[in-house]
Amino acid sequence: MIVSPKIFYENCYGKYAIPAINIFTLEQVFGLFSAGQKANAPFIVQMTPVARNYTHPEMLLGMIKAASRVYPKATFAIHLDHGNEAHALDAIASNHFNSVMIDASHDPFKTNVKRTRSVVIEAHKKNVMVEAELGVLSGVEDDLSVEEKSARYTEPSEVEEFVKETQCDSLAVAVGTSHGAYKFSGGQGIQFHILKEIQNRIPNFPIVLHGGSAVNATEIRRINEHGGQLKTNAKGVPPGDIIEAIKYGVCKINIATDLRLIWARVHREFFIDTPDQFDPIIPGKTYMEECEQFIIEKFDLLGATGKASELKL
């Protein structure tokens, strides 16, 4: 069942969070929907412009529709992640998305407001929610790279004006996380004093945490043991920090890197350990199962398990 993120956020605020999973492949889609139905948990399936270009939007949407029929009790929203105006407007016009993100966070404040507002006007005509971003995250997100020195935290003093002027429906903030597998390289972690002040200024407004992957050290080690060369100091968001962030209005937590690491580990181990094999179905099936288990555990961590049937629609 497709549900607007607005419903998700009204139900979860301050109590639990909704995982927003970036998908690229069939295995990820089916692992996600299977996990959602088994856990009776609401989730957001999201795709970046790069993902849409990789397989074509109709292919991705076709897989999502098929998965919703195979797993009819799955409760989800469909979201465009990190789009510009053209990406967002195309998603809105398709009538398949109930949420889009316009990322103008690298622009000056007034330009960000102007660009975000232009998307909000068109989105709200079709009851599509808009996620905006204020502040700049470091790291890598598909083809977007931001140097650590260029990253800046969200200014709490700007959030009230930004939300009022843009009329956005949720706000992604920069509070210490980063995109990719190299999070918290400076060791600072989430800046909870910033989150608290943001919540005080825009109470009950849904906050989004990008760069929410955990980056399990065991996954890094196993990948490197099978020919990988990932940096061993890669760090993610500790589970305790994720749980704490929910108290401060974080309703949506984006997860992408963790699924990529699992993909790399499963396939590296398969081809190194069984060099005589070449059938993609074998590691593919394993990856689907691993995705499902990982996402079920994430539902548990975020407190979303069992909440789909409790939603007040």
C-alpha positions as CSV (number, residue, x, y, z in Angstrom):
1,M,0.0,0.0,0.0
2,I,1.4,3.4,-1.0
3,V,1.1,6.0,1.8
4,S,2.1,9.6,1.8
5,P,5.2,10.4,3.9
6,K,3.0,13.0,5.6
7,I,1.1,10.2,7.2
8,F,4.3,8.5,8.2
9,Y,5.7,11.6,9.8
10,E,2.5,12.5,11.7
11,N,2.5,9.1,13.3
12,C,6.2,8.6,14.0
13,Y,7.4,12.1,15.2
14,G,9.4,11.8,18.3
15,K,8.7,8.1,18.7
16,Y,10.3,6.2,15.9
17,A,11.8,6.9,12.4
18,I,11.2,5.7,8.9
19,P,14.1,4.2,7.0
20,A,14.4,5.6,3.4
21,I,16.3,3.0,1.4
22,N,18.0,4.0,-1.9
23,I,17.5,1.3,-4.5
24,F,19.2,0.5,-7.8
25,T,18.6,-3.2,-8.4
26,L,15.9,-5.8,-8.5
27,E,17.6,-7.6,-5.5
28,Q,17.4,-4.5,-3.4
29,V,13.8,-3.8,-4.3
30,F,12.7,-7.3,-3.4
31,G,14.8,-7.5,-0.2
32,L,13.3,-4.2,0.9
33,F,9.7,-5.1,0.2
34,S,10.0,-8.6,1.7
35,A,11.5,-7.0,4.9
36,G,8.8,-4.4,5.1
37,Q,6.0,-7.0,4.9
38,K,7.7,-9.4,7.4
39,A,8.4,-6.6,9.9
40,N,5.0,-4.9,9.3
41,A,7.0,-1.7,9.1
42,P,6.5,1.5,7.0
43,F,9.3,2.5,4.7
44,I,10.3,4.9,2.0
45,V,11.7,3.5,-1.2
46,Q,13.8,6.2,-2.9
47,M,15.9,6.6,-6.0
48,T,18.5,9.2,-7.1
49,P,18.6,10.7,-10.5
50,V,21.7,8.5,-11.1
51,A,19.7,5.4,-10.3
52,R,16.9,6.5,-12.6
53,N,19.5,7.0,-15.4
54,Y,21.1,3.6,-14.7
55,T,18.1,1.5,-15.5
56,H,15.6,4.1,-16.7
57,P,12.8,5.4,-14.4
58,E,10.1,3.1,-15.9
59,M,12.2,0.0,-15.1
60,L,12.7,1.0,-11.5
61,L,9.0,2.0,-11.1
62,G,8.0,-1.3,-12.7
63,M,10.0,-3.2,-10.2
64,I,8.5,-1.3,-7.3
65,K,5.0,-1.9,-8.6
66,A,5.7,-5.6,-9.1
67,A,7.2,-5.9,-5.6
68,S,4.1,-4.2,-4.1
69,R,1.9,-6.9,-5.8
70,V,4.2,-9.7,-4.6
71,Y,4.2,-8.3,-1.1
72,P,0.7,-6.7,-0.9
73,K,1.0,-5.9,2.8
74,A,4.1,-3.7,2.4
75,T,3.4,-0.1,3.4
76,F,5.6,2.4,1.6
77,A,6.1,5.8,0.0
78,I,8.1,6.5,-3.2
79,H,10.6,9.4,-3.0
80,L,13.0,11.1,-5.4
81,D,16.3,11.7,-3.6
82,H,18.7,14.6,-4.4
83,G,17.0,16.0,-7.5
84,N,17.4,19.3,-9.1
85,E,14.4,21.2,-10.5
86,A,14.3,19.2,-13.8
87,H,14.5,15.8,-11.9
88,A,11.8,16.9,-9.4
89,L,9.4,18.2,-11.9
90,D,9.7,15.1,-14.1
91,A,9.0,12.9,-11.1
92,I,6.0,15.1,-10.1
93,A,4.6,14.9,-13.7
94,S,5.0,11.1,-13.8
95,N,2.3,10.8,-11.1
96,H,4.2,7.9,-9.5
97,F,6.0,9.8,-6.7
98,N,4.4,11.1,-3.6
99,S,7.5,12.8,-2.4
100,V,10.5,14.6,-4.1
101,M,13.6,16.2,-2.9
102,I,15.0,19.4,-4.3
103,D,18.6,19.8,-3.3
104,A,19.7,23.4,-3.6
105,S,21.8,23.2,-0.4
106,H,25.0,24.3,-2.2
107,D,23.5,27.6,-3.2
108,P,23.3,30.8,-1.1
109,F,20.4,30.9,1.2
110,K,18.1,33.1,-0.9
111,T,18.8,31.1,-4.0
112,N,18.1,27.9,-2.1
113,V,14.7,29.4,-1.0
114,K,13.8,30.5,-4.6
115,R,14.7,27.1,-6.2
116,T,13.0,25.1,-3.5
117,R,9.8,27.3,-3.5
118,S,9.5,26.8,-7.3
119,V,9.4,23.0,-6.9
120,V,7.0,23.2,-3.9
121,I,4.5,25.2,-5.9
122,E,4.3,22.5,-8.6
123,A,4.5,19.6,-6.2
124,H,1.6,20.8,-4.0
125,K,-0.7,21.1,-7.0
126,K,-0.5,17.3,-7.1
127,N,-0.3,16.6,-3.3
128,V,3.3,15.6,-3.6
129,M,5.5,16.4,-0.6
130,V,8.8,18.2,-0.9
131,E,11.9,17.6,1.1
132,A,14.5,20.4,1.0
133,E,18.0,20.7,2.4
134,L,19.6,23.4,4.4
135,G,23.3,23.1,5.2
136,V,25.9,21.1,3.3
137,L,26.9,17.5,4.0
138,S,30.4,16.2,3.1
139,G,31.2,13.0,1.4
140,V,30.0,11.3,-1.8
141,E,26.4,10.6,-3.1
142,D,26.5,9.0,-6.5
143,D,28.0,11.8,-8.7
144,L,28.0,14.5,-6.0
145,S,31.2,15.1,-4.1
146,V,31.7,17.6,-1.4
147,E,35.1,18.1,0.3
148,E,35.1,18.0,4.1
149,K,36.3,21.6,4.2
150,S,33.3,22.7,2.2
151,A,30.8,21.1,4.4
152,R,28.9,23.3,6.9
153,Y,26.4,22.7,9.6
154,T,22.8,23.9,9.2
155,E,22.3,27.3,10.9
156,P,19.4,26.9,13.3
157,S,18.7,30.6,13.0
158,E,17.8,30.1,9.3
159,V,15.4,27.2,9.6
160,E,12.3,29.1,10.5
161,E,12.6,31.6,7.7
162,F,13.5,28.8,5.2
163,V,10.5,26.6,6.1
164,K,8.1,29.6,6.1
165,E,9.4,31.0,2.8
166,T,9.6,27.7,0.9
167,Q,6.6,25.9,2.5
168,C,8.6,22.7,2.2
169,D,7.2,19.6,4.0
170,S,10.4,18.2,5.5
171,L,13.9,19.4,6.0
172,A,17.2,17.6,5.6
173,V,19.8,19.1,7.9
174,A,23.6,19.0,8.1
175,V,24.5,18.0,11.7
176,G,27.6,15.9,11.3
177,T,26.8,13.0,9.1
178,S,28.1,12.6,5.6
179,H,27.4,10.7,2.4
180,G,29.4,7.6,1.4
181,A,31.5,5.3,3.5
182,Y,33.8,7.9,5.1
183,K,31.6,9.4,7.8
184,F,32.7,11.3,10.9
185,S,36.3,11.4,9.7
186,G,37.0,14.2,12.2
187,G,35.4,12.2,15.0
188,Q,32.8,14.8,15.8
189,G,29.7,12.8,15.3
190,I,26.1,14.1,15.3
191,Q,25.9,17.6,16.8
192,F,22.9,17.1,19.0
193,H,22.9,20.7,20.3
194,I,22.2,21.8,16.7
195,L,19.4,19.3,16.3
196,K,17.9,20.4,19.6
197,E,17.9,24.1,18.6
198,I,16.4,23.2,15.2
199,Q,13.6,21.3,16.9
200,N,13.0,24.2,19.3
201,R,12.7,26.6,16.3
202,I,10.4,24.4,14.2
203,P,8.7,22.1,16.6
204,N,6.8,19.1,15.2
205,F,8.4,19.7,11.8
206,P,9.8,16.5,10.2
207,I,13.6,16.5,10.1
208,V,15.6,14.2,7.7
209,L,19.0,12.7,8.4
210,H,21.0,12.0,5.3
211,G,24.1,9.8,5.5
212,G,22.4,7.5,8.0
213,S,24.3,4.2,7.2
214,A,26.2,2.5,10.0
215,V,29.2,1.3,7.8
216,N,29.8,-1.9,9.7
217,A,33.5,-2.5,10.3
218,T,33.0,-6.2,9.8
219,E,31.7,-5.6,6.2
220,I,34.8,-3.5,5.5
221,R,37.1,-6.2,6.8
222,R,35.5,-9.0,4.9
223,I,35.5,-7.0,1.6
224,N,39.2,-6.2,2.1
225,E,40.0,-9.9,2.9
226,H,38.6,-10.7,-0.5
227,G,40.5,-8.2,-2.6
228,G,38.9,-4.9,-1.6
229,Q,40.8,-1.8,-0.8
230,L,38.4,0.2,1.3
231,K,39.8,2.4,4.0
232,T,39.6,0.8,7.4
233,N,38.9,4.0,9.2
234,A,35.5,4.3,7.4
235,K,32.9,5.1,10.0
236,G,29.1,5.4,10.0
237,V,26.4,6.6,12.4
238,P,26.5,4.6,15.7
239,P,23.1,3.0,16.6
240,G,22.9,5.0,19.8
241,D,23.2,8.2,17.9
242,I,20.4,7.2,15.6
243,I,18.1,6.4,18.5
244,E,19.0,9.7,20.2
245,A,18.3,11.7,17.0
246,I,14.7,10.4,16.9
247,K,14.0,12.4,20.1
248,Y,14.9,15.6,18.3
249,G,12.4,15.3,15.5
250,V,14.3,13.1,13.0
251,C,11.6,11.2,11.2
252,K,13.3,10.0,8.1
253,I,16.8,8.4,7.9
254,N,18.4,7.8,4.5
255,I,20.4,4.6,4.0
256,A,22.4,3.7,0.9
257,T,26.0,2.9,1.7
258,D,25.3,-0.1,3.9
259,L,23.5,-1.9,1.1
260,R,26.3,-1.2,-1.3
261,L,28.8,-2.6,1.2
262,I,26.8,-5.8,1.6
263,W,26.6,-6.1,-2.2
264,A,30.4,-5.8,-2.5
265,R,31.0,-8.3,0.3
266,V,28.5,-10.9,-1.0
267,H,29.9,-10.8,-4.5
268,R,33.6,-10.6,-3.7
269,E,33.3,-13.6,-1.4
270,F,31.3,-15.6,-3.9
271,F,33.7,-15.1,-6.8
272,I,36.8,-15.4,-4.7
273,D,35.6,-18.5,-2.7
274,T,34.0,-20.2,-5.7
275,P,36.1,-19.2,-8.7
276,D,34.6,-21.9,-10.9
277,Q,31.2,-20.3,-10.6
278,F,29.7,-17.6,-12.9
279,D,26.0,-17.7,-12.3
280,P,24.7,-14.3,-11.2
281,I,21.6,-15.9,-9.6
282,I,23.6,-17.5,-6.8
283,P,25.1,-14.4,-5.3
284,G,22.0,-12.4,-6.3
285,K,19.8,-14.7,-4.2
286,T,22.2,-14.4,-1.3
287,Y,22.2,-10.6,-1.6
288,M,18.4,-10.5,-1.5
289,E,18.4,-12.5,1.7
290,E,21.1,-10.3,3.2
291,C,19.3,-7.1,2.3
292,E,16.1,-8.4,3.9
293,Q,17.8,-9.3,7.1
294,F,19.7,-6.0,7.3
295,I,16.6,-4.0,6.7
296,I,14.6,-6.0,9.3
297,E,17.3,-5.2,11.8
298,K,17.2,-1.5,10.8
299,F,13.4,-1.5,11.4
300,D,14.0,-2.8,14.9
301,L,16.7,-0.2,15.6
302,L,14.5,2.7,14.4
303,G,11.5,1.4,16.3
304,A,9.4,1.0,13.1
305,T,8.7,-2.8,13.5
306,G,5.0,-3.4,13.8
307,K,4.0,0.2,13.2
308,A,2.5,-0.2,9.7
309,S,-0.7,-1.6,11.0
310,E,-0.9,1.1,13.6
311,L,-0.8,4.1,11.2
312,K,-3.6,6.5,11.5
313,L,-4.5,7.1,7.9
